[in-house]
Amino acid sequence: MSTSTAPWWRDAVIYQVYVRSFADGNGDGVGDIAGIRSRLPYLKSLGVDAIWINPWYKSPMADHGYDVADFREIDPLFGTVAEAEQLIEEAHRHGIRVIPDIVPNHTSDQHAWFQAALAAGPGSPERERYVFRAGRGADGAEPPNDWVSCFGGPAWTRLPDGEWYLHLFAPEQPDLNWQHPQVRAEFESILRFWFSRGVDGFRIDVAHGLIKHPELPDLPPRPEVAPDGPRRHLDHPHWDRDEVHDIYRAWRRVADEFPGDRSFVAEAWADTPERLAAYVRQDGLHTAFNFDFLMSSWDAKELRAVIDDSLAMLGAVGAPATWVLSNHDVMRHPSRYGRKVVRRWVANEPYRPEGPLDLALGTRRARAAALLMLALPGGAYIYQGEELGLPEVEDLPEPVLQDPVWERSGHTDRGRDGCRVPIPWSGRSAPYGFSPEGTTAEPWLPQPDGWADHSVAAQDGVEGSMLELYRAALRLRRDHPALGDGDLSWLDAPAGVLVFRREPGFMCVVNLSAEPYRLPEHTSVLLASGSLDDGLLGPDQAAWLAT
């Protein structure tokens, strides 16, 4: 990592902990804070700078924690506030920062505010903290507008008293009214509550969705744009509205009240790189996820364009880029890459892979993608199990599916359970060390029979394993003065090959073509995603070179 005195978040490698599926400490089949604490030495050995923890707050779990009933309490399924404080302290002793999720767009329908709104009735001050409206049509029997839920179906639910409330996700997740001063004050108080307990920042869920058009108009028609045509910003009534940045400027001021470079990362889906850059201006949030990189096809020309656009637009506002290949909401990338056709993903639509899975191909590409990602300027995110090469579990039996997307879509979209299966740690059969030895409770989602070879124990110390590739890459990234924050310069290469230099003395080569590529002149090979034959880099492979 760069030896500059820049803030840590400019080039941090952050490991995403999906708490339900990381490690089970109490034997109930669900991951928890005790499990995370038990695996801190592993995370230190991996070489990450911080962990991002998906929501751990008190919740009825209608959306696995993204429906929060109390932002100042830990759900008993995961532990207690005292255990969270112990985790933060222990992580800091290991040199690992802690970044919990914050969910500002909505609460649970069991949150005290929403329960008060239900009890108070139409026209009450309590209802002003959410988005309640009268319906359209005869007797208000039609929803106020045509907005749709991200989980399928209408974005409105009618109450017995006749009013409708907005939920851009599940009905159990009513949207807050961010024009209300009490909502803004409450979340600033929540931030201070956790900052005072030592957290190092927050990942902001649905950061682009807080502000709605005051007139709640119907959705505009989607513009017809060719897949390779120019991208345009669509003036949307509830996504990425300009007024949202006033909220984050206030949040930035809250973070700046605390020592130690506290930071935010936005989950912000934006139409263009320019719109994304608006979230990370100097007085706004610190970083934002780069979904363009995640959604790219396995194509050298497209990846280079995404990298260039990201670095240019974010650099123009003084922000670092961040790079990510997988997370808890998308198909794991070895399974995306393991298809003959790897198409570009369309935002806000389910990813439907084309053709049968060739996992060997997907794994080979995933290894190369990891070296590409970790060599790029800025920060990077690793989704738990990515370092083990875990594929998507695409054949979960329908009766075990728990993602609300499955029911809300009328069983047409299987949802996100396939990337959330508990990860394997050791042993030849389930639960693969996920739960303590002797546990009788089964993991909350079933693990595949063939995951023994993917476990940490099976890969630990094994030369050439995915785990050791990640460890080596993170070690080099930390130690090499060219890596981390900074810039890059592209070198000439044939179609299908990416070659860039970073100073001092580093070159990254990624072969996305179907033919071997002879490595450029170099002094030594620092790391390669696969074996090199007489100086040739095979298809779907990458190498780091000293120059």
GUKOL-299846 format. One line per 2 residues: number of its first residue (from 1); for each residue y, z, x of C-alpha. Coordinates in pm, whole numbers. Layout:
N
NUM = Y,Z,X; ... $
//
This chain:
547
1 = 0,0,0; 353,-62,110 $
3 = 503,216,323; 842,186,155 $
5 = 1005,475,-24; 1007,288,-356 $
7 = 889,480,-664; 511,515,-690 $
9 = 487,316,-1013; 612,-6,-855 $
11 = 275,-78,-695; 36,180,-842 $
13 = -324,102,-930; -382,282,-1259 $
15 = -729,346,-1402; -760,341,-1779 $
17 = -969,625,-1922; -1088,557,-2276 $
19 = -1161,923,-2324; -1439,888,-2586 $
21 = -1642,670,-2351; -1568,792,-1998 $
23 = -1767,1114,-1955; -1906,1373,-2198 $
25 = -1863,1727,-2067; -2000,1932,-2356 $
27 = -2302,1727,-2461; -2192,1616,-2806 $
29 = -2216,1245,-2722; -1838,1192,-2708 $
31 = -1627,1186,-2394; -1377,1466,-2345 $
33 = -1131,1631,-2108; -1408,1833,-1944 $
35 = -1583,1505,-1866; -1271,1358,-1708 $
37 = -1225,1670,-1494; -1584,1647,-1373 $
39 = -1530,1288,-1255; -1200,1333,-1071 $
41 = -1378,1320,-731; -1520,981,-831 $
43 = -1175,852,-922; -1038,978,-592 $
45 = -1319,802,-404; -1243,482,-594 $
47 = -888,497,-462; -673,481,-776 $
49 = -321,622,-791; -314,737,-1154 $
51 = -513,753,-1475; -395,637,-1814 $
53 = -569,836,-2088; -603,690,-2436 $
55 = -484,922,-2718; -619,1275,-2695 $
57 = -403,1424,-2972; -522,1593,-3291 $
59 = -646,1316,-3519; -877,1244,-3813 $
61 = -1006,955,-3595; -964,679,-3851 $
63 = -869,461,-3552; -1029,668,-3276 $
65 = -717,870,-3199; -445,614,-3260 $
67 = -385,789,-3594; -214,1104,-3468 $
69 = -182,1411,-3691; -12,1634,-3430 $
71 = 134,1506,-3103; 155,1856,-2952 $
73 = -212,1945,-3000; -528,1812,-2836 $
75 = -802,1716,-3078; -1090,1969,-3066 $
77 = -1327,1677,-3006; -1165,1638,-2663 $
79 = -1057,1992,-2574; -739,2201,-2583 $
81 = -384,2185,-2453; -485,2443,-2191 $
83 = -765,2210,-2072; -520,1921,-2062 $
85 = -290,2127,-1843; -587,2210,-1614 $
87 = -674,1840,-1591; -317,1750,-1496 $
89 = -312,2019,-1226; -654,1921,-1085 $
91 = -571,1551,-1090; -252,1619,-896 $
93 = -453,1811,-636; -665,1496,-593 $
95 = -349,1287,-554; -392,1127,-896 $
97 = -111,1109,-1150; -173,1140,-1525 $
99 = -29,910,-1792; -128,982,-2153 $
101 = -83,741,-2441; 202,788,-2688 $
103 = 179,628,-3034; 532,594,-3178 $
105 = 488,316,-3434; 291,524,-3683 $
107 = 129,860,-3749; -187,964,-3926 $
109 = -169,994,-4303; -269,1357,-4236 $
111 = 45,1423,-4030; 258,1701,-4180 $
113 = 548,1461,-4231; 345,1213,-4434 $
115 = 181,1484,-4639; 529,1616,-4719 $
117 = 640,1266,-4815; 349,1230,-5056 $
119 = 426,1564,-5216; 801,1505,-5244 $
121 = 779,1178,-5433; 995,865,-5461 $
123 = 1355,884,-5345; 1304,1204,-5146 $
125 = 1441,1265,-4795; 1082,1321,-4676 $
127 = 993,961,-4761; 1286,825,-4560 $
129 = 1099,906,-4238; 843,637,-4329 $
131 = 874,292,-4487; 833,334,-4863 $
133 = 937,64,-5107; 902,-37,-5471 $
135 = 668,-326,-5535; 743,-674,-5658 $
137 = 633,-843,-5978; 561,-694,-6317 $
139 = 569,-313,-6299; 594,-332,-5917 $
141 = 226,-421,-5897; 267,-661,-5603 $
143 = 335,-550,-5242; 701,-550,-5134 $
145 = 641,-851,-4907; 362,-1062,-4756 $
147 = 316,-872,-4431; -44,-835,-4316 $
149 = -221,-557,-4129; -337,-618,-3773 $
151 = -673,-487,-3892; -695,-732,-4182 $
153 = -571,-726,-4541; -221,-642,-4667 $
155 = 9,-413,-4470; 97,-214,-4783 $
157 = -85,51,-4988; 30,162,-5332 $
159 = 39,528,-5430; -34,667,-5777 $
161 = 341,722,-5827; 395,347,-5797 $
163 = 560,323,-5453; 410,132,-5165 $
165 = 405,241,-4800; 387,20,-4492 $
167 = 102,30,-4241; 82,-249,-3986 $
169 = -260,-113,-3892; -501,89,-4109 $
171 = -389,251,-4438; -448,585,-4262 $
173 = -169,489,-4015; 165,479,-4204 $
175 = 453,323,-4010; 747,545,-3920 $
177 = 1104,448,-4000; 1268,428,-3658 $
179 = 1611,388,-3809; 1588,755,-3909 $
181 = 1752,998,-3661; 1486,1265,-3720 $
183 = 1215,1025,-3603; 1402,948,-3282 $
185 = 1476,1315,-3214; 1116,1417,-3280 $
187 = 971,1175,-3029; 1220,1268,-2761 $
189 = 1107,1628,-2817; 740,1523,-2787 $
191 = 813,1348,-2458; 977,1663,-2321 $
193 = 682,1875,-2442; 437,1680,-2227 $
195 = 670,1608,-1936; 720,1985,-1904 $
197 = 341,2018,-1875; 330,1786,-1580 $
199 = 239,1442,-1709; 375,1166,-1492 $
201 = 460,913,-1762; 341,753,-2083 $
203 = 178,432,-2193; 359,327,-2512 $
205 = 133,188,-2783; 272,-107,-2984 $
207 = 601,-75,-2798; 725,-398,-2956 $
209 = 667,-287,-3316; 894,7,-3392 $
211 = 1192,-167,-3549; 1158,-358,-3877 $
213 = 1411,-595,-4032; 1613,-379,-4274 $
215 = 1558,-624,-4561; 1180,-648,-4501 $
217 = 1171,-1026,-4557; 851,-1225,-4593 $
219 = 692,-1360,-4275; 841,-1684,-4146 $
221 = 611,-1987,-4108; 445,-2010,-3769 $
223 = 599,-2289,-3561; 374,-2578,-3469 $
225 = 359,-2576,-3090; 113,-2774,-2881 $
227 = -115,-2553,-2665; 50,-2687,-2350 $
229 = 397,-2710,-2502; 699,-2488,-2431 $
231 = 683,-2136,-2568; 955,-2024,-2810 $
233 = 1074,-1693,-2939; 1010,-1643,-3309 $
235 = 1256,-1416,-3491; 990,-1194,-3643 $
237 = 1066,-929,-3908; 865,-653,-3740 $
239 = 765,-758,-3386; 987,-749,-3077 $
241 = 1322,-699,-3243; 1622,-652,-3017 $
243 = 1713,-311,-3159; 1395,-158,-3014 $
245 = 1557,-142,-2671; 1807,122,-2787 $
247 = 1510,355,-2837; 1375,299,-2488 $
249 = 1711,346,-2323; 1714,692,-2480 $
251 = 1357,753,-2362; 1453,651,-2009 $
253 = 1723,916,-2013; 1464,1175,-2117 $
255 = 1231,1075,-1833; 1518,1095,-1587 $
257 = 1569,1461,-1682; 1246,1544,-1496 $
259 = 1169,1520,-1123; 906,1303,-963 $
261 = 969,948,-1084; 830,991,-1436 $
263 = 763,648,-1581; 673,444,-1888 $
265 = 454,139,-1930; 496,-68,-2245 $
267 = 222,-231,-2445; 463,-501,-2555 $
269 = 348,-837,-2685; 634,-1083,-2641 $
271 = 661,-1455,-2705; 799,-1541,-2363 $
273 = 829,-1383,-2017; 1205,-1351,-2078 $
275 = 1142,-1141,-2390; 897,-920,-2198 $
277 = 1148,-869,-1917; 1394,-724,-2167 $
279 = 1175,-414,-2195; 1202,-333,-1825 $
281 = 1568,-374,-1749; 1725,-115,-1520 $
283 = 1819,122,-1803; 1499,68,-2004 $
285 = 1128,115,-1947; 980,98,-1600 $
287 = 689,-146,-1641; 508,-348,-1907 $
289 = 157,-485,-1934; 124,-849,-1837 $
291 = -89,-988,-2117; -21,-1348,-2012 $
293 = -236,-1287,-1705; -513,-1129,-1911 $
295 = -510,-1413,-2165; -517,-1697,-1911 $
297 = -810,-1932,-1889; -1004,-1963,-1564 $
299 = -778,-2238,-1438; -583,-2245,-1112 $
301 = -284,-2434,-1248; -244,-2203,-1547 $
303 = -290,-1884,-1345; -33,-1995,-1088 $
305 = 216,-2073,-1365; 161,-1730,-1521 $
307 = 204,-1557,-1186; 521,-1751,-1106 $
309 = 676,-1695,-1448; 594,-1325,-1443 $
311 = 733,-1263,-1096; 1048,-1465,-1167 $
313 = 1138,-1310,-1501; 1052,-951,-1410 $
315 = 1210,-985,-1067; 1532,-1104,-1229 $
317 = 1574,-759,-1387; 1449,-571,-1081 $
319 = 1114,-473,-1234; 769,-505,-1076 $
321 = 493,-708,-1232; 174,-544,-1350 $
323 = -162,-720,-1369; -456,-645,-1596 $
325 = -790,-815,-1670; -941,-593,-1942 $
327 = -865,-297,-2166; -1000,-113,-2469 $
329 = -876,-377,-2714; -1019,-696,-2564 $
331 = -1352,-847,-2462; -1447,-740,-2108 $
333 = -1357,-1016,-1865; -1703,-1083,-1713 $
335 = -1805,-1188,-2063; -1491,-1396,-2117 $
337 = -1532,-1569,-1783; -1907,-1616,-1827 $
339 = -1873,-1916,-2055; -1871,-2283,-1969 $
341 = -1542,-2310,-2157; -1291,-2031,-2083 $
343 = -1007,-2103,-2319; -663,-1948,-2315 $
345 = -639,-1659,-2554; -391,-1671,-2841 $
347 = -201,-1344,-2890; -267,-1145,-3208 $
349 = -584,-1339,-3283; -942,-1225,-3217 $
351 = -1099,-1381,-2909; -1407,-1579,-3005 $
353 = -1607,-1693,-2701; -1746,-2044,-2699 $
355 = -2109,-2099,-2607; -2379,-1879,-2451 $
357 = -2303,-1615,-2190; -2385,-1686,-1825 $
359 = -2336,-1334,-1690; -2399,-1436,-1329 $
361 = -2113,-1684,-1356; -1892,-1431,-1534 $
363 = -1961,-1167,-1271; -1889,-1407,-986 $
365 = -1556,-1499,-1144; -1478,-1134,-1221 $
367 = -1523,-1045,-853; -1285,-1323,-754 $
369 = -1036,-1224,-1025; -1033,-866,-897 $
371 = -930,-979,-549; -666,-1207,-695 $
373 = -523,-931,-915; -518,-667,-642 $
375 = -349,-902,-393; -58,-988,-622 $
377 = 281,-815,-587; 337,-515,-814 $
379 = 94,-280,-987; -250,-323,-1141 $
381 = -464,-166,-1414; -839,-116,-1400 $
383 = -1025,-54,-1725; -1306,202,-1689 $
385 = -1635,29,-1606; -1459,-280,-1477 $
387 = -1537,-159,-1126; -1905,-152,-1228 $
389 = -1903,-510,-1355; -1980,-404,-1711 $
391 = -2006,-693,-1958; -1910,-680,-2323 $
393 = -2186,-541,-2547; -2196,-832,-2789 $
395 = -2509,-736,-2982; -2427,-390,-3117 $
397 = -2614,-352,-3450; -2382,-384,-3747 $
399 = -2464,-35,-3883; -2322,131,-3568 $
401 = -1989,-55,-3562; -1700,190,-3602 $
403 = -1381,-7,-3534; -1177,-24,-3857 $
405 = -1130,-396,-3788; -1493,-452,-3894 $
407 = -1442,-320,-4248; -1083,-439,-4292 $
409 = -1179,-796,-4198; -1457,-807,-4456 $
411 = -1718,-807,-4178; -1583,-1127,-4023 $
413 = -1443,-967,-3704; -1675,-727,-3519 $
415 = -1377,-550,-3368; -1344,-379,-3032 $
417 = -1652,-156,-3012; -1823,-389,-2765 $
419 = -1578,-301,-2485; -1579,71,-2570 $
421 = -1946,156,-2515; -1982,471,-2297 $
423 = -2009,383,-1930; -2324,448,-1720 $
425 = -2317,700,-1435; -2681,746,-1331 $
427 = -3044,728,-1438; -3269,457,-1577 $
429 = -3214,512,-1949; -2947,622,-2198 $
431 = -2726,817,-2181; -2718,715,-1812 $
433 = -2552,1037,-1705; -2270,999,-1957 $
435 = -2368,1334,-2110; -2501,1642,-1926 $
437 = -2871,1652,-1840; -3080,1786,-2126 $
439 = -2833,1671,-2391; -2996,1570,-2719 $
441 = -2691,1414,-2886; -2681,1037,-2852 $
443 = -2366,864,-2724; -2124,778,-3003 $
445 = -2199,409,-2943; -2543,302,-2817 $
447 = -2571,184,-2457; -2777,-126,-2370 $
449 = -3122,-86,-2216; -3023,-295,-1916 $
451 = -2732,-88,-1792; -2920,112,-1529 $
453 = -2833,-138,-1255; -2465,-119,-1354 $
455 = -2446,259,-1310; -2233,431,-1048 $
457 = -2544,579,-882; -2712,238,-858 $
459 = -2408,82,-687; -2278,372,-480 $
461 = -2293,280,-112; -2469,-51,-182 $
463 = -2310,-327,22; -2196,-613,-195 $
465 = -2200,-418,-522; -1907,-451,-760 $
467 = -1822,-83,-709; -1806,-117,-331 $
469 = -1599,-436,-364; -1340,-244,-566 $
471 = -1345,50,-327; -1294,-179,-29 $
473 = -1017,-373,-202; -831,-57,-304 $
475 = -868,88,45; -728,-229,203 $
477 = -453,-248,-58; -350,107,26 $
479 = -358,56,402; -235,-301,455 $
481 = 145,-322,490; 157,-661,311 $
483 = 5,-537,-15; 158,-357,-311 $
485 = 517,-426,-411; 695,-726,-265 $
487 = 669,-1103,-293; 442,-1393,-206 $
489 = 466,-1752,-88; 230,-2026,-201 $
491 = 60,-2252,50; -56,-2607,-7 $
493 = -409,-2632,-146; -616,-2888,-335 $
495 = -643,-2883,-714; -841,-2584,-835 $
497 = -759,-2363,-535; -494,-2091,-506 $
499 = -368,-1988,-162; -78,-1753,-103 $
501 = 58,-1558,190; 205,-1209,195 $
503 = 381,-1071,498; 295,-936,739 $
505 = -26,-1121,818; -215,-1150,488 $
507 = -351,-1445,294; -540,-1459,-36 $
509 = -757,-1761,-122; -918,-1812,-463 $
511 = -1145,-2110,-529; -1156,-2192,-900 $
513 = -1287,-2544,-837; -1645,-2671,-853 $
515 = -1662,-2752,-480; -1668,-2535,-165 $
517 = -1333,-2498,9; -1287,-2458,382 $
519 = -1080,-2150,456; -737,-2202,616 $
521 = -684,-2094,974; -707,-1716,1006 $
523 = -787,-1444,1256; -1044,-1253,1048 $
525 = -1189,-1211,701; -1076,-880,556 $
527 = -1280,-900,235; -1462,-1164,33 $
529 = -1598,-1161,-321; -1917,-1337,-207 $
531 = -2093,-1462,105; -1917,-1717,322 $
533 = -2117,-2007,462; -1978,-2154,783 $
535 = -1620,-2084,681; -1663,-2228,333 $
537 = -1549,-2040,24; -1783,-2121,-263 $
539 = -1679,-2202,-620; -1548,-1906,-821 $
541 = -1500,-1692,-512; -1205,-1531,-336 $
543 = -1125,-1402,11; -861,-1189,180 $
545 = -772,-1310,528; -582,-1167,822 $
547 = -345,-1419,979 $
//
